[in-house]
Amino acid sequence: MQLLYRSTRNNTETVTASEAILKGLAPDGGLYVPDTIPLLKTPVEELSRMSYREVAFNVMKEFLTDFTDEELLECINKAYDEKFDSEEIAPLVKKADAYFLELFHGSTIAFKDMALSILPHLMITSARKNNIQNEIVILTATSGDTGKAAMAGFADVKGTRIIVFYPEGGVSPAQEKQMVTQKGDNTFVVGIKGNFDQAQSGVKEIFGNKELEKEMLGAGFQFSSANSINIGRLVPQIVYYVYAYAQLFAKGEIAKDEKINFVVPTGNFGNILAAYYAKRMGLPINKLICASNENKVLYDFFSTGEYDKNRDFILTTSPSMDILISSNLERLIYEIAGYDSRKNAEFMKSLAETGKYEITDKMREQLEEFYANYSSEEETAEVIRSLEQKHKYIIDTHTAVAASVYEKYVQESGDSTKTVIVSTASPFKFARSVMNAIDPKYDALSEEELVEELSSRGGIKVPKAIEELKDAPVRHETVCEPEQMENEIKKFLGL
């Protein structure tokens, strides 16, 4: 039976999975969600004997029902290949009292590779299925990792162009260099004089610009998105939660049907929403622990029921989470509103006009499976230092936010359920912040020296993604104000 998708803001019309992937964002500004969350049909005993690619097929085929098995397998095999430096694709490492799910073994050493390695193949297949002749223009805002991972995936892919906006000065030096040195004649990177939320809002406005859409169609172009607002990004992320559970079972760490917790560092809510969807598929999950940095808009939302972005924007050492508008939360709000798209649209209208909205008590009751907290900059640094000293394991700043929040959860709840901490980036991507946390003396070192010291101290090989940056020439130097984003797009497309 075919699974169809609807917009969170007007659920009267349906689209297929491939149509939802191609559109990225619904015409009304809503996000596409499946009519139902399908159940995971493959038992854990079978999943535990499967490779990552095989697990991906068994999960994704339930959501992408208009793809043939052959089409989906081709996308999966092209995505999860030698680009990853681990045969497991997403290894589980046991340290202290938790398991770290390492999602940074792809070509850009961040968890975004897990979905963005496959999205270009899903999109090209979707275009073919829907007889699309236009060139697809991928438009993306990034807080640091999505941009590079998306460009790495789409670089020189025939029939596509990709435009990435990032906050100038609001990402780590390694993140910025990865983006501005990106190869590919179809890639374009723009720094904006503002923060991520301004970049993301600008992209959403451009998606909703009907005049620009007409102009683009006339020139043979159409927009799509590589952000986690695209369901083609979200579905592949469900896979690694299922894989992690299956691996724990395979290692004899858990019994069949034993519940586990997941701790997810998140700003845009996409990564933890994928875990929630895995739970809805039937994966035995106890608590979904939502970890924020000092931009704690999600923590405040779960604590009070009010989402309020009207606050100072704080630049932290975990910049990929420096976000005040968590786009993917809309999918959860739609669900706990009883799939009432009109009600959800009112919340989102209030967010756009006043910067906030408040859910009902009945809706809040449905959030009990979530626990939320945040980590201060000092607490984040302390966790990095402690884990390195006690266990000789070095984690990045975002993973440290999750580890810090997990400590708070255990102290508050006394819960001894086995727990997986989602490790979202290599420490090499944030070398200065990581090494400063271990010992402030490292701040005197250059970026190159920091990388060598991190490699030596952690006994970790320098990733290829970092080695390649040493002599990579800068190819993208455009910087603009947020209100000039549309003009820069037109220039790149020759409109």
Secondary structure, DSSP 8 states (H G I E B T S, - for coil): ----EEESS-TTS-B-HHHHHHHSS-TTS--EEESS-----S-HHHHTTS-HHHHHHHHHHHH-TTS-HHHHHHHHHHHSSTTSSSTTSS-EEEETTEEEEE---STTSBTTHHHHTTHHHHHHHHHHHTT--SEEEEEEE-SSSHHHHHHHHHTT-TTEEEEEEEETTSS-HHHHHHHHT---TTEEEEEESS-HHHHHHHHHHHHT-HHHHHHHHHTTEEEE--STTSHHHHHHHHHHHHHHHHHHHHTTSS-TT--EEEEEE-SSSHHHHHHHHHHHTT--EEEEEEEE-SS-HHHHHHHHSEEE--S-----S-GGG--S--TTHHHHHHHHTTS-HHHHHHHHHHHHHHSEEE--HHHHGGGTTEEEEE--HHHHHHHHHHHHHHH-----HHHHHHHHHHHHHHHHH-----EEEEE-B-GGGGHHHHHHHH-GGGGGS-HHHHHHHHHHHHT----HHHHTTTT------EEE-GGGHHHHHHHHHT-
